[in-house]
Amino acid sequence: MTSEADDALSWEGDDELPAQKAALPSGWNAVGKDSETVGLIASDGSVVDHAEPRGLSTPMLLLVGIVGGIYLLYTVGWIIGGLNLQGSAMFLIPGVMYQIALWAAVLAPALWFGAVWLLTRRSAGWMRVLGFLGGVLLLVPWPFVMTGVTGA
């Protein structure tokens, strides 16, 4: 047995209104608050949701792996080269300053890789390539290159 008061509190027979999704023409990007919910209008007039971010392409994945390996070799080169120069550098600068500079140089390739990776997430691919190759040129372990393993 239901009364009219109970009927007023029920949801039977209520139809949900379909949510209208805002849409933009193909090639346009929405910016601002809730812009991620705006879809694109396809050529047939239907609304296309934003796709999930794509993964890295095969060439970019190869480049990231090769550059990551180069940066790892640079880290080892800075450790070896820096430790070889430690004896001769003690005549010029205090030991604490040398240790700080050595560990900054050892960490620089990893920090550069991380910075380029994070700062170019939404940039064009060539920006990431430029950042990685700039690090390859700037972070060369010169103490290791000039003296080698022997520390001559």
C-alpha positions as CSV (number, residue, x, y, z in Angstrom):
1,M,0.0,0.0,0.0
2,T,1.5,3.3,-1.1
3,S,0.3,6.7,-0.5
4,E,0.8,9.8,-2.7
5,A,3.5,11.0,-0.3
6,D,5.5,7.8,-1.0
7,D,5.1,8.2,-4.7
8,A,6.6,11.6,-4.6
9,L,9.8,10.1,-3.2
10,S,10.2,7.3,-5.7
11,W,12.1,7.5,-9.0
12,E,10.0,5.0,-10.9
13,G,9.3,6.0,-14.4
14,D,11.8,8.9,-14.4
15,D,14.0,8.8,-17.4
16,E,17.5,10.1,-17.3
17,L,18.2,12.8,-19.7
18,P,21.3,12.0,-21.8
19,A,24.2,14.2,-21.0
20,Q,25.1,16.5,-23.9
21,K,28.8,16.6,-24.5
22,A,30.4,19.8,-25.7
23,A,32.3,19.4,-28.9
24,L,34.8,21.3,-31.1
25,P,35.5,21.1,-34.8
26,S,38.3,18.7,-35.8
27,G,41.7,20.2,-35.2
28,W,40.6,22.6,-32.4
29,N,41.7,22.2,-28.8
30,A,39.8,23.3,-25.7
31,V,41.7,25.1,-23.0
32,G,40.7,26.0,-19.5
33,K,38.5,24.5,-16.8
34,D,37.0,21.1,-17.7
35,S,38.7,21.2,-21.1
36,E,39.5,17.5,-20.9
37,T,35.8,16.7,-21.1
38,V,35.3,18.4,-24.5
39,G,35.3,16.1,-27.5
40,L,35.9,16.7,-31.2
41,I,33.3,16.6,-33.9
42,A,34.2,14.0,-36.5
43,S,33.5,14.5,-40.2
44,D,30.2,12.6,-39.9
45,G,29.0,14.9,-37.1
46,S,29.5,12.5,-34.2
47,V,31.4,13.6,-31.1
48,V,34.7,11.8,-30.7
49,D,36.2,11.5,-27.2
50,H,39.8,12.4,-26.6
51,A,41.9,9.3,-26.9
52,E,44.2,8.1,-24.2
53,P,47.7,9.5,-24.6
54,R,49.7,7.4,-27.1
55,G,52.8,5.6,-26.1
56,L,56.2,6.4,-27.5
57,S,56.8,5.5,-31.2
58,T,59.4,2.9,-32.0
59,P,62.1,5.4,-33.1
60,M,61.5,7.5,-30.0
61,L,61.7,4.5,-27.8
62,L,65.0,3.5,-29.4
63,L,66.4,7.0,-29.0
64,V,65.4,7.1,-25.4
65,G,67.1,3.8,-24.7
66,I,70.3,4.7,-26.6
67,V,70.5,8.1,-24.9
68,G,69.8,6.6,-21.5
69,G,72.7,4.2,-22.1
70,I,75.0,7.0,-23.1
71,Y,74.0,9.0,-20.0
72,L,74.8,5.9,-17.9
73,L,78.2,5.7,-19.5
74,Y,78.7,9.4,-18.9
75,T,77.9,8.8,-15.2
76,V,80.6,6.1,-15.0
77,G,83.0,8.3,-16.9
78,W,82.5,11.2,-14.5
79,I,83.1,8.9,-11.5
80,I,86.3,7.4,-12.9
81,G,87.6,10.7,-14.3
82,G,86.7,12.6,-11.2
83,L,88.4,10.1,-8.9
84,N,91.5,10.1,-11.0
85,L,91.8,13.9,-10.8
86,Q,91.2,14.0,-7.1
87,G,94.9,13.9,-6.1
88,S,95.9,16.8,-8.4
89,A,92.9,18.9,-7.7
90,M,93.6,18.9,-3.9
91,F,96.3,21.5,-4.5
92,L,93.9,23.9,-6.1
93,I,90.6,23.7,-4.1
94,P,89.5,22.3,-0.7
95,G,88.4,18.7,-0.5
96,V,84.8,19.5,0.4
97,M,84.4,21.7,-2.7
98,Y,85.9,19.0,-4.9
99,Q,83.5,16.4,-3.5
100,I,80.5,18.6,-4.1
101,A,81.5,19.3,-7.7
102,L,82.3,15.6,-8.3
103,W,78.9,14.4,-7.1
104,A,77.1,17.2,-9.0
105,A,78.9,16.1,-12.1
106,V,78.1,12.4,-11.4
107,L,74.4,13.2,-10.9
108,A,74.1,15.6,-13.9
109,P,73.3,13.0,-16.6
110,A,70.5,11.5,-14.5
111,L,69.1,14.9,-13.6
112,W,69.3,16.0,-17.3
113,F,67.5,12.9,-18.5
114,G,64.8,13.2,-15.9
115,A,64.3,16.9,-16.6
116,V,64.0,16.4,-20.4
117,W,61.7,13.5,-19.9
118,L,59.3,15.4,-17.6
119,L,59.5,18.8,-19.2
120,T,58.8,17.5,-22.8
121,R,55.9,15.2,-22.0
122,R,53.4,17.3,-23.9
123,S,55.8,18.9,-26.4
124,A,56.6,17.8,-30.0
125,G,58.9,14.9,-30.4
126,W,61.7,17.0,-31.9
127,M,61.8,19.0,-28.7
128,R,62.5,15.9,-26.7
129,V,65.1,14.8,-29.2
130,L,66.8,18.2,-29.1
131,G,66.9,18.1,-25.3
132,F,68.4,14.6,-25.2
133,L,71.0,15.4,-27.8
134,G,71.9,18.7,-26.1
135,G,72.6,16.7,-23.0
136,V,74.8,14.3,-24.9
137,L,76.9,17.2,-26.2
138,L,77.0,19.2,-22.9
139,L,77.6,16.4,-20.4
140,V,80.7,14.8,-21.9
141,P,82.9,13.6,-19.0
142,W,86.0,15.5,-20.0
143,P,88.3,14.3,-17.2
144,F,87.8,10.7,-18.4
145,V,88.1,11.7,-22.1
146,M,91.3,13.6,-21.6
147,T,93.1,11.2,-19.2
148,G,91.3,7.9,-19.7
149,V,91.3,5.2,-17.0
150,T,95.0,5.5,-16.3
151,G,94.8,9.2,-15.1
152,A,98.0,10.2,-17.0
